[in-house]
Amino acid sequence: MDSQNNTLPESDEDILVTLDMDDGTKVECEILTIFDVKGQDYIALLPTEGEGADEETVYIYRYFEDEDGNPSLENIESDEEYEAVEERFDELLDEAEFEEA
C-alpha cells in the first residue's frame, strides 16, 4: 500500500496552530499530521488545552499552501469526503500504534 503520509518532522517543540472557532473562541492545537486522500492534503489537529483537549478531540481540515508556502485550512463540506478522510486518519493511527508495539 502506498502511504502518502506527510508527517511533519519531529522537533523539541511541538508546532502549534491557533484556530478561530465559529463562536469567536480561539483554540490552540498541536499538529498531529498532514496526510493525503485522493490527491488532497488534510491536516489533523489536537487541542492542547480546554474542553477539546479533555475529550481527546481531533480537528481535521483540508490543507493548502499557496505559492509562498503559507498554509490555509478549509472545512470539509460533504459527509462522503469526511468519511473517506476519517477512515484514512484511523488507518494512520493504527499504523502508528503498530510501529510503537
N, C-alpha and C positions, 0 to 999 in steps of 0.2 A: 504494500500500500504506500503510495506517495504522500508523505505528510508535508504539507506546506506550512509548518508552524514557524512563525516569525517571532519567537520569543525574544524579548529584549535582553541584552547582556546583563548578567548579574553584576552588581557592584556593592560597595559597602553601604551605600544609601539607596533606599527604595525610590523609584521615580513616582512622584505624586501628581495627580491631576485634580483640579477643583471643578466640580460640576455645579452649574446653576440649575436648580430644580424648578419645576413649574410653579410651586408655591412660594418662590422667592428665596428659599433657603439655599445655602451652599453646602456641598458635601465633598470632603476631601477623600480621595480614593487612591489606592495603590494600583499600578498597572500590573495585572497578572500575566497577560499575554496578548499578542496580536496574532491572529490566525486567519487563514484564507478559507472561504467556502465559495465554490463555483466562480472563482476569479475576483471576488470581492473581499477586501480585508475587513476584519471585525476586531474590536478591542474589548477585553474583559477587564472590568474594574471592580476592586473590592474596597468598600468603605473602610476607613481607618478609625473612625470614631462615630458616635451617635447610634441611633436606632438600627440602621442597616448593618453596622459592624456587629452588633449583638446578635443579630439574626443570621449572620453569615450570608448576607445578600450579595449577589454579584450583578453588576450592571453590564449589559452588552450593547454596544452601538456599532453602526457602520463606521469604518475608519478610513479617512482620506488624508493625503498630504498634497499640498499644492507644489508647484514647480520649485519653490524655495525651501521645501521641506517643512512648511508649517502645518501642524496637524489640525484636523477638523473632524468632528463627530456628527453623526446623523442618526435619528431614530429609525428603528426597524419598523416599517409600516404594516406589513402583512403577516398574518398568522403562519402561513406556509413558509415564508422566509425565516421567521423566528424559530420555528420548529427545526428547520434544517441547521440553523446556526447553533441552537441549543444542543442538538444531537452531536454535532462536531465538537462542541466545547466539552460535553460529557466524555467523548472519546479521548480527548486530550487529558482530562482529569484521570481517566482510567490508565492511560499510558504513563502518566507521571507517577501514579501510585505503584504501578508495576515496576518501574525503574527504581523506585525507592526501596522496594522489597528485597 
